[in-house]
Amino acid sequence: VFIAQSRASGSHRDVEDEELTRIFVMIPKTYTEEDLREKFKMYGDIEYCSIIKNKTTGESKGLGYVRYLKPSQAALAIEECDRSYRAILAEPKNKSSESFEHDYYTNNMRQDLRGNTLPFCMQPEFCTFEKTETRIQEPVSKRLSVVSRLPFIQEQLFALFDLVPGLEYCDVQRDPHTNSGYAVIQYSTAASAIYAKYKLHGFEYPPGNRLTVIFLEDGNDSSE
């Protein structure tokens, strides 16, 4: 059994090409290329490992590539590695890497919101959140403030927060004197806003840019 190539891939190239042997994984930001190789060498012969880094700061984005010598080894790694690595076959190099990273993050975020798992880039204190916790220590509302050091794109931010049901509006505002991002989000219920804050405060979107999400006073009685 081997992986068939799509008709769009052109001529009948050797099956052991990069499209079938390179996998894309989510990793802790502390990982080095040697750590990545050590974790994945048990599945086969590795040709190379690489970690995606921020072009400005040089810091790891928490994402990496592993290329094996055979497609069967890449397939085994995807099947057998820990689920937290979110391993998938990497897109061909002719596709924009930034577009691929964006799609990867969006898809995994959608899975996180449907389930109850948290990616590596979420703040560690949220890992201790208890579903039975009923007492909220801070005033809550249906409205949230979202701040980041990078400007927001209206459509992308709306799509991110719309993963939580009940989004009423997303208003992106831009400060002409800085390059930071600011937005106001409102949900139909305080419960949706609480869930969105719990899931998205500290989330990195885009990779390397941590979101700060806090409640905004909306004039309603928060005791409910």
C-alpha positions in Angstrom: 0.0 0.0 0.0 1.3 3.5 -0.9 0.0 7.0 -1.1 -1.4 8.0 -4.5 -0.4 11.3 -6.0 -3.1 13.8 -7.1 -3.6 14.3 -10.8 -2.6 17.9 -10.3 0.9 16.9 -9.3 2.0 16.6 -12.9 4.2 13.8 -14.3 4.7 10.4 -12.7 7.5 11.3 -10.4 9.2 8.9 -8.0 6.7 8.2 -5.2 9.4 9.0 -2.6 9.2 12.7 -3.3 9.0 15.6 -0.8 5.2 15.8 -0.9 4.9 12.3 0.7 7.9 12.2 3.0 7.7 15.6 4.8 5.4 16.1 7.8 4.4 19.2 9.6 4.1 19.2 13.4 3.2 21.5 16.4 6.0 21.5 19.0 6.9 23.3 22.3 8.8 26.5 21.6 11.7 25.2 23.6 12.5 22.4 21.1 15.7 22.5 19.1 16.1 20.7 15.8 18.0 18.0 17.7 15.1 17.6 20.1 12.7 17.3 17.1 15.0 14.7 15.5 15.2 12.7 18.8 11.4 12.6 19.1 10.8 11.4 15.6 13.7 9.2 14.7 12.0 6.1 16.0 9.7 6.1 13.0 12.3 5.9 10.3 15.4 7.5 8.7 15.2 11.3 8.9 16.7 13.3 6.0 16.4 16.6 7.9 14.5 18.5 10.6 13.7 22.2 10.6 12.0 24.6 13.0 10.0 27.6 11.8 11.2 30.8 13.4 10.0 34.4 13.6 11.9 36.3 10.9 12.3 39.3 13.2 13.1 37.8 16.6 14.6 34.5 15.6 12.3 32.8 18.1 10.6 29.5 17.4 7.0 29.7 16.3 6.3 26.2 17.8 6.1 24.6 14.4 8.5 22.3 12.5 9.1 20.0 9.6 10.5 16.5 9.6 11.4 14.8 6.3 11.9 11.1 6.1 13.5 9.0 3.4 10.3 7.0 2.7 6.6 7.8 2.6 5.8 4.8 4.7 8.0 6.3 7.5 6.2 9.6 7.3 2.9 7.8 7.5 4.0 5.8 10.5 5.1 9.0 12.3 1.7 10.6 11.7 -0.1 7.6 13.0 2.1 6.7 15.9 3.4 10.0 17.4 1.7 11.7 20.3 -1.6 13.5 19.3 -0.3 16.7 20.8 2.1 17.1 17.9 -0.9 17.4 15.5 1.3 15.8 12.8 0.1 16.0 9.1 1.6 15.7 5.7 3.2 19.0 4.8 2.0 21.0 1.8 4.3 21.1 -1.3 7.0 23.9 -1.1 5.3 25.7 -4.0 2.4 26.7 -1.7 2.9 29.7 0.5 4.3 28.6 3.9 2.5 31.4 5.7 -0.8 30.4 4.1 -0.2 26.8 5.1 0.7 27.8 8.7 -2.5 30.0 8.9 -4.7 27.2 7.6 -3.1 24.7 10.1 -3.6 27.0 13.1 -7.2 27.8 12.1 -8.1 24.1 11.6 -6.5 23.1 14.9 -8.2 26.0 16.7 -11.5 24.7 15.4 -10.8 21.3 16.8 -9.8 22.7 20.2 -13.0 24.6 20.5 -15.1 21.5 19.6 -13.2 19.4 22.1 -11.5 20.4 25.3 -7.8 20.2 24.5 -5.3 23.1 24.6 -2.4 23.6 22.2 1.2 24.2 23.4 0.8 27.9 22.9 -2.0 28.4 25.4 -1.0 29.8 28.8 -0.2 27.0 31.2 -2.5 28.3 33.9 -5.5 27.4 31.8 -4.6 23.8 31.8 -5.9 23.6 35.4 -9.3 25.1 34.6 -12.1 23.0 36.1 -15.4 22.6 34.4 -17.1 22.5 37.8 -15.7 25.9 38.6 -18.7 28.2 39.1 -17.3 31.2 40.9 -15.9 33.9 38.7 -13.4 36.2 40.4 -13.7 39.1 38.0 -16.7 41.1 36.6 -17.9 39.5 33.4 -19.9 40.8 30.5 -21.0 39.9 27.0 -18.3 42.2 25.6 -14.5 41.5 25.2 -11.5 43.6 24.5 -8.8 42.0 22.4 -5.3 43.5 22.2 -2.2 42.4 20.4 1.1 43.9 19.4 0.3 43.3 15.7 -2.6 44.8 13.8 -5.7 42.7 13.2 -7.3 41.8 9.9 -11.1 42.2 10.4 -12.1 39.0 8.5 -9.5 36.8 10.2 -10.3 37.9 13.7 -14.1 37.6 13.0 -13.5 34.0 11.8 -11.5 33.2 14.9 -14.0 34.4 17.4 -16.9 33.2 15.4 -15.8 29.6 16.3 -17.5 30.3 19.6 -21.3 30.4 19.0 -23.2 33.6 19.6 -20.8 36.2 18.1 -22.8 39.4 17.5 -20.1 41.7 16.2 -16.3 42.2 15.8 -15.1 45.7 15.6 -11.4 46.1 14.7 -9.9 49.5 15.6 -6.5 50.7 14.6 -4.3 53.3 16.3 -2.6 55.5 13.7 0.4 56.1 16.0 1.2 52.5 16.8 1.3 49.2 14.9 -0.7 47.3 17.6 -4.1 45.7 17.2 -7.2 46.4 19.2 -10.7 45.0 18.8 -14.1 44.9 20.6 -16.0 41.6 20.5 -19.6 41.1 21.6 -21.5 37.9 22.1 -25.2 37.3 22.6 -24.6 35.8 26.1 -22.1 36.2 28.9 -21.6 32.4 28.8 -20.2 32.6 25.2 -18.0 35.5 26.2 -16.6 33.7 29.2 -15.9 30.6 27.0 -14.2 32.7 24.3 -12.0 34.4 26.9 -11.1 31.1 28.4 -10.1 29.6 25.1 -8.5 32.6 23.3 -6.7 34.6 26.0 -3.1 33.8 25.5 -3.7 32.1 22.2 -1.1 32.9 19.5 -2.7 34.3 16.4 -0.9 34.6 14.1 1.9 32.3 15.4 4.2 34.3 17.7 1.6 36.9 18.5 -0.1 36.4 21.8 -3.7 37.7 22.2 -4.8 39.5 25.4 -8.5 39.1 26.0 -10.3 40.8 28.8 -14.0 41.7 29.7 -15.4 45.1 28.9 -18.2 46.6 30.9 -21.4 46.5 28.8 -23.8 48.1 31.3 -25.6 44.9 32.2 -25.9 43.2 35.5 -23.0 40.8 35.6 -24.4 38.8 38.7 -26.4 36.6 36.3 
